[in-house]
Amino acid sequence: MAAPILAVEHLTIRFGGLVAIDDLSFEAGVGDITALIGPNGAGKTTVFNCITGFYKPDVGRMTFRRDAESYLLERMDGFRIARAGVVRTFQNIRLFPGMSAIENLMIAQHVPLMRASLYSVAGFLRLRRYLDAEKQAIERARYWLDKTDLLAQADLPAGSLPYGAQRRLEIARAMCAGPSLLCLDEPAAGLNPRESLALNELLLSIRQEHGISILLIEHDMSVVMQISDRIIVLEQGRKISQGTPDEVRADPEVIRAYLGVEDDAAAVAVLTARGTRG
């Protein structure tokens, strides 16, 4: 059995007297779409912030594997984590609104471009090594604009794009950073049903065509249940369930967490009623 791309072990983080994440362990498989779900305040974004270096956990280990290398994320800062191949988007859109769509994607490639420019000298002199790297970066940016149906808007300010287009542009920008693990924080937030369906198709193509593993936080169950290989359910910082979409959907503990049903019999009754309605 292949080692997971991400293994989180006994993750715990406290903010003063509040235990935000309590002894959380889970794995994300290579090439899988793994979803973190749970009610508001369950700790999902806090987990992302630990994985991507914004927070340092009080306890726990987070092992990320890329090719033959292993990285202990809890010992790394956010910049080094991104360079290792863990790239994220945010719940609140964080584009550069005054820059064009393609400029946002070029910025995501600043590290290889700076290396190719010998930290400005080759860029200033327009040497071949820099010109080749710049051409590749533009081609990559245009490829992801095309994949996200934004090529026609390449030169428009990112802030002028419709909300759904800005969501897609964030994913395109993340892909231009060359991730092995793409962490998406509520990418379907604010999307209409048609846009959510297009998001599903985009994420499946990223996984299937590029071999990218995806870790997903999402409240839209039409997204989670249709594309996830495995789901981890959190409540108040604790893991209460994990498994395939069918296993999680049938777990009374999950139904109680979402619907406030008090006992197993009532939870099963709710599940049965929902299943009867389709």
C-alpha positions in Angstrom: 0.0 0.0 0.0 1.4 3.4 -1.0 2.3 5.8 1.7 -0.1 8.8 2.1 0.9 12.1 0.7 -0.1 13.7 4.0 -0.2 12.0 7.4 -1.5 14.1 10.4 -0.9 12.5 13.7 -2.3 13.6 17.1 -2.6 17.3 16.0 -3.6 19.5 18.9 -3.7 23.3 19.0 -4.9 25.6 21.8 -5.7 29.3 21.9 -5.5 30.2 25.5 -8.0 27.9 27.3 -9.7 26.9 24.1 -8.8 23.6 22.5 -9.4 24.3 18.8 -8.1 20.9 17.6 -8.1 17.9 19.9 -5.8 14.9 19.1 -6.7 14.8 15.4 -5.2 12.1 13.2 -6.0 11.4 9.5 -4.3 10.6 6.2 -4.7 11.9 2.6 -3.9 9.4 -0.1 -1.8 10.1 -3.1 -4.0 11.2 -6.0 -7.1 11.3 -3.8 -9.6 14.0 -3.1 -9.9 14.1 0.7 -12.6 16.4 2.3 -12.7 17.9 5.7 -16.3 18.7 6.7 -18.1 19.7 9.8 -20.4 22.4 11.3 -19.2 26.0 11.6 -16.6 26.3 14.2 -15.5 22.6 13.9 -11.9 23.6 13.4 -11.5 22.9 9.7 -9.7 26.1 8.7 -7.5 25.8 11.8 -6.3 22.4 10.5 -5.5 24.0 7.1 -3.7 26.8 8.9 -1.5 24.3 10.7 -0.8 22.3 7.6 0.2 25.4 5.6 2.3 27.0 8.3 0.1 29.8 9.5 -0.3 28.2 12.9 2.2 26.0 14.8 0.4 23.2 16.7 1.1 22.5 20.4 1.3 18.8 19.8 1.4 16.5 16.8 3.2 15.6 13.6 2.3 16.4 10.0 4.3 14.4 7.4 4.1 15.5 3.8 5.7 13.2 1.1 6.7 14.4 -2.3 8.7 12.1 -4.6 11.3 10.5 -2.4 11.4 13.3 0.1 9.5 13.6 3.5 8.8 16.9 5.2 7.7 17.6 8.8 5.4 20.5 8.2 5.2 21.5 11.9 8.9 22.4 11.7 8.6 24.5 8.6 7.4 28.1 7.8 4.7 28.8 5.3 7.1 29.8 2.5 9.1 26.5 2.8 5.9 24.5 2.9 4.6 26.1 -0.3 8.0 25.5 -2.0 7.8 21.8 -0.9 4.5 21.5 -2.8 1.7 22.3 -0.4 -0.3 25.1 -1.9 -3.6 26.6 -0.7 -6.5 28.9 -1.4 -8.5 30.8 1.2 -12.1 31.0 2.3 -12.1 34.7 1.6 -10.7 35.5 -1.9 -7.2 36.9 -1.8 -6.4 37.9 -5.3 -4.5 41.1 -6.3 -7.6 42.9 -7.5 -5.7 45.7 -9.4 -3.6 43.3 -11.4 -4.8 41.4 -14.4 -5.8 37.8 -14.3 -2.6 36.7 -16.0 -0.4 38.9 -13.8 -1.9 37.1 -10.8 -0.8 33.8 -12.2 2.7 35.1 -13.1 3.2 36.2 -9.5 2.5 32.6 -8.4 5.6 31.7 -10.4 8.0 34.3 -9.0 10.3 31.9 -7.3 11.4 30.0 -10.5 11.4 33.4 -12.4 13.7 34.9 -9.8 16.0 32.0 -10.0 16.2 32.2 -13.7 16.9 35.9 -13.6 19.8 35.3 -11.2 17.9 37.5 -8.8 17.4 40.4 -11.3 20.7 40.4 -13.3 19.7 38.0 -16.1 16.2 39.6 -16.2 17.6 43.1 -16.5 20.0 42.0 -19.3 17.3 39.9 -20.9 19.5 36.8 -21.1 18.3 33.6 -22.8 17.9 31.7 -19.5 15.5 34.3 -18.2 13.6 34.7 -21.5 13.0 30.9 -21.7 11.7 30.8 -18.1 9.5 33.8 -18.7 8.0 32.1 -21.9 7.3 28.9 -19.9 5.6 30.9 -17.1 3.4 32.7 -19.6 2.5 29.5 -21.3 1.7 27.9 -17.9 -0.5 30.9 -16.9 -2.4 30.8 -20.2 -2.9 27.0 -19.9 -4.6 27.4 -16.5 -6.6 30.4 -17.6 -7.9 28.2 -20.4 -8.6 25.3 -18.1 -10.6 27.6 -15.8 -12.5 29.2 -18.7 -10.8 32.6 -18.1 -8.5 33.0 -21.1 -10.7 35.6 -22.7 -10.4 37.7 -19.4 -6.6 37.3 -19.2 -6.0 41.1 -19.3 -8.9 42.2 -17.2 -8.3 43.3 -13.6 -8.9 40.4 -11.3 -11.1 42.5 -9.1 -13.5 43.2 -12.0 -14.3 39.6 -12.6 -17.5 38.0 -11.4 -17.3 36.2 -8.1 -17.3 32.7 -9.5 -14.6 33.6 -12.0 -12.5 35.0 -9.1 -12.9 31.6 -7.3 -11.6 29.8 -10.4 -8.8 32.3 -10.8 -7.6 31.5 -7.3 -7.4 27.8 -8.2 -5.6 28.6 -11.4 -3.1 30.7 -9.4 -2.5 27.9 -6.9 -1.9 25.4 -9.8 0.7 27.8 -11.3 2.7 27.4 -8.1 3.2 23.7 -8.9 1.6 21.9 -6.0 1.6 18.2 -5.2 -1.1 18.8 -2.5 -3.7 21.4 -3.3 -5.6 22.6 -0.2 -8.9 24.4 -1.1 -10.8 26.2 1.6 -14.4 26.4 0.6 -13.9 26.8 -3.1 -17.7 26.5 -3.8 -18.7 29.2 -1.3 -21.1 31.6 -3.0 -21.3 29.6 -6.2 -24.6 28.8 -7.9 -25.5 25.2 -8.8 -24.2 25.5 -12.4 -20.9 26.9 -11.1 -20.6 24.2 -8.4 -21.0 21.5 -11.1 -18.3 23.2 -13.2 -16.1 23.2 -10.1 -16.6 19.5 -9.6 -15.4 18.9 -13.2 -12.4 21.2 -12.8 -11.2 19.5 -9.6 -11.7 16.0 -11.0 -9.7 17.0 -14.1 -6.9 18.4 -11.9 -6.7 15.1 -10.1 -7.1 12.8 -13.1 -5.0 14.7 -15.7 -2.3 16.1 -13.5 -2.1 13.6 -10.6 -2.6 16.3 -8.0 -3.8 15.3 -4.5 -6.5 17.6 -3.2 -7.5 18.4 0.4 -10.8 20.1 0.5 -12.8 22.1 3.1 -16.4 22.5 1.9 -19.9 23.1 3.1 -21.6 22.3 -0.2 -22.4 18.6 0.1 -23.2 18.3 -3.6 -19.5 19.0 -4.2 -18.1 16.9 -1.3 -20.2 13.7 -1.9 -19.8 13.7 -5.6 -16.0 14.0 -5.9 -14.4 13.0 -2.6 -12.6 9.6 -2.2 -12.5 10.0 1.6 -14.2 12.3 4.1 -13.1 13.3 7.6 -15.8 14.8 9.8 -14.9 17.2 12.6 -17.0 18.6 15.4 -15.6 21.0 18.0 -12.1 20.1 17.0 -12.5 16.3 17.3 -12.8 13.8 14.5 -16.2 12.1 14.8 -16.2 10.1 11.6 -14.2 9.2 8.5 -14.7 7.0 5.5 -16.1 7.0 2.0 -19.0 9.3 1.1 -21.5 6.5 1.5 -20.0 5.5 4.9 -20.1 9.0 6.2 -23.5 9.7 4.9 -24.8 6.7 6.8 -23.1 7.5 10.1 -25.6 8.6 12.8 -22.9 10.6 14.6 -22.5 12.8 11.5 -26.2 13.3 11.3 -26.4 14.3 14.9 -23.6 16.8 14.4 -25.3 18.4 11.4 -28.9 18.2 12.4 -28.8 18.2 16.2 -30.6 14.8 16.5 -30.0 13.4 20.0 -30.0 9.6 19.7 -29.0 7.0 17.2 -32.6 5.8 16.4 -33.7 9.3 15.6 -30.6 9.8 13.5 -31.2 6.7 11.4 -34.8 7.8 11.0 -33.7 11.1 9.6 -31.2 9.3 7.3 -33.9 6.9 6.0 -36.4 9.8 5.4 -33.7 11.7 3.4 -32.8 8.6 1.4 -36.5 8.0 0.6 -36.8 11.5 -0.7 -33.8 10.8 -3.0 
